[in-house]
Amino acid sequence: MFFGFNDEEKMLRRSVRDMFKNKNTPEHVRAFMKEQTIPPGLHKLLADQGLLGIIDLNGSQDRKGMVNAILVAQEAGRFLLTYPLLESMVGLAALKTCSKQAEVASEIESGEKVLTVAWTSVDAKARRSENGYVIDGTLREVPFAKDADVILANVRILGMGQTPNEEETLVLIDPKNPNLVIRDANSMDLTYPLYEVSLLNYPLNESAVVNRMGMGAGHQLMEQMLKIGALLLSAEIVGCAERTLYDTVEYTKQRKQFGKLIGSFQALKHMAADMYLKVESGKSAIEYAAWAVDTDNEDADLAISIAKSYTSSNGVQVCGDAIQMHGGIGYTWENDMHLFFKRARRSAAVLGDSYYHRENIAKVAIDGIEGKREVGSKKPIVVEV
């Protein structure tokens, strides 16, 4: 079976790389870090290129678009894209599963509105009121909340299920509503700000509900979003790591020490080789996971955990080694290496770190071993002749 990219996928990666190279330069990234505001026109540019609606969860196609999505996510990591592209792709795919949210989905896909996702709902609960429902609680890990026009969140609607999971419901939150407060979470990654959103008597109408209230619908869809988001974060980490690797190798070809190019030192050659191995292994892991999701392979969930656990540890290691190979200048604010390290570090911690996903892998492995033991423990059938 051929697992390489076809001509269309290669062309997509090349066009996205060229676009980010011109529209999201290091100067643009540094300017964003000061202003913390999405550059004007960036969301329209991404929409015009058709990048926001790349994933399809409706099952109407044989391919869900995950292979294309990981290619875009890698380039976003390579150029430190200052836009909630991951949240837009995943959130828009979720909105498209609900026919009554077609208008909002169309506005987001066309670039009229910016969408983000609240990945963590601490205690957000909706209770009945005179005019419907009101929400109280806190949403965490909400990227670009200040610039967003729509926040997609998973909250519990009390009384709409027999368990907390059954009460979970995906809803649309208006960040401009006066009944919520947005606070900066002071994330170490200034290129991808995270916020906390506190809701107090926030009015919730049924028109803001995605699919239906309770019945486990919100829980199931959010679980799907979390898995796809974890895979795209893995791709973003690999993009960061690959960029730092190649920039560092180029630096070692120019920097001299004791009259010799540092790239000729055996220790740095070995370190660069190890970094290359980690980057290529991470790429292989995410490519297989994307194929598994697209084809509804039974190993899809396991493949995503393998990809996220591997890239979360090794991708950060590659970015850290890149700083070390740059020497003293690698630790300065003017050098860009720390920006990639912080982006990779943030991506590694969100949607399950390496320990979380390794535990998922261990559960699968242990269940498999226990299953074999049960089969082996059965007494053989004796047939008397």
Secondary structure, DSSP 8 states (H G I E B T S, - for coil): ---S--HHHHHHHHHHHHHHHHHS-HHHHHHHHHH-S--TTHHHHHHHTT-TT----SS-SS--SHHHHHHHHHHHHHTT--S-HHHHHHHHHHHTT-GGGHHHHHHHHTTSS-EEE--EESS-EEEEETTEEEEEEEEEEEETTTT-SEEEEEEEETTS-SSHHHHEEEEEE-TT-TTEEEEE---S-TTS-EEEEEEEEEEE-GGGBSS-SSTTHHHHHHHHHHHHHHHHHHHHHHHHHHHHHHHHHHHHTT-EETTEEGGG-HHHHHHHHHHHHHHHHHHHHHHHHHHHHHTT-TTHHHHHHHHHHHHHHHHHHHHHHHHHHTGGGGGSTTSSHHHHHHHHHHHHHTTS-HHHHHHHHHHHHHHHHHHHHHHHHS-------
